[in-house]
Structures are given as structure tokens and as C-alpha cells.
Amino acid sequence: MSPQGSAVATAPTAESLTDEELARGLVAGDEDCLAAAYHRWSALVHTLAWRSLGDAREAEDVTQLVFLGVWRGRRGFRPERGTFGGWITGITRRKIADALAARTRRLAVIASAGSSLALADPAARQPDAALDRFVVLDELAKLPAPQQRVLRLAFYEDLTHTQIAERTGWPLGTVKSHARRGLHRLRGTLQPEAFG
């Protein structure tokens, strides 16, 4: 056996490192140590997030945010303050709290939008109508800026394509293209099949 072969066979993998060795490697910027930390603690992080949030998708998002935080904040780990696993758990708790706060803000926005729509339009007093309007506004906000601008001018200011072209200074064909692409994307995300 060659000396190189025996060196490779005896070199420890990141998964076989102790927590302290793994932490030192991570702080030094070793991406393999990040992967090993993810492998070692992601199930715990996901479980904590899922139990706190009650939503698998949010728990997955939190898990990803935790390990992004581990990587970005790796130089802040201090072994004298606690264990590496404890540090990751602390990051997890903060990310769960952030997710819960974001959920509260989203619900407040929905409630606010619903109440303001109900005051402005008696037909919108039905909760489903308010939620539908909020979903449409949310999806509209996800469109590229030119498509958003054209659709907002068309729907909220009741402008024709020609008037939008005059207002924006864009060619009429460009305005029509933005309107068509924006409506196509909205239709794709707002059709009932998209939610089933």
C-alpha cells in the first residue's frame, strides 16, 4: 500500500469529528464541517421548528435559515460559553421566534387589509372576498416591476394601453407585452388548480 493510500484511509471525515473539532473547523471556514453539522443537527432543528410552528414548510425554512446563520455567524461561536450543539439550538430558538413574529405580522396585514377593504366596499365584507383581494395584491407584488406598473395603471387608474405608453414613455408594444406576461403569470398562480 502506498503512503498516500494509507493517509487517505486514516484521515478523519468531518462526520467522525467531535463537536469541538467540528466547531473549530467550521469557525475556520471548512464547508465540510458545515455539511457535517447540518447532517448531525438538522433533524433536531427541524423537529424543534415543526413543534413550535406546526407547519412543515415553515419548519424547513427555519432549518435552512438556522444553518445559514450557523455559517454566517460561525466566528461568533465561543466554546467557553457553551457547547456547539447548544449554540445551534440557541440560533434555532431565535429563528423560530423570528418566524412566529413574521407570521403575526402577516396575519395583522391580512386583518388590516380585510378591514380596510370592508370599509371601502360593502361587497368586500365577506371574509373570502377580502382574502382574495389580499392574495391578488400579494401575487401582483411578486411580478417584475414593469409588469406590476402596467397592471396597476390598467386596473387601479383604468388607463388604456395607449395611455400607459404615454405615461411611462414605453413603446405601445412593450406595454402590451408587459400586460400580457403579467396577466399570464397572475392567471397561473391564482387559478384554483394552483392551490390544489
Secondary structure as UniProt FT lines:
FT   HELIX           3..10
FT   HELIX           14..16
FT   HELIX           19..27
FT   TURN            28..29
FT   HELIX           31..53
FT   HELIX           56..72
FT   HELIX           74..76
FT   HELIX           79..81
FT   HELIX           84..120
FT   HELIX           122..125
FT   HELIX           127..141
FT   HELIX           145..156
FT   HELIX           161..168
FT   HELIX           172..190
FT   HELIX           192..195
//
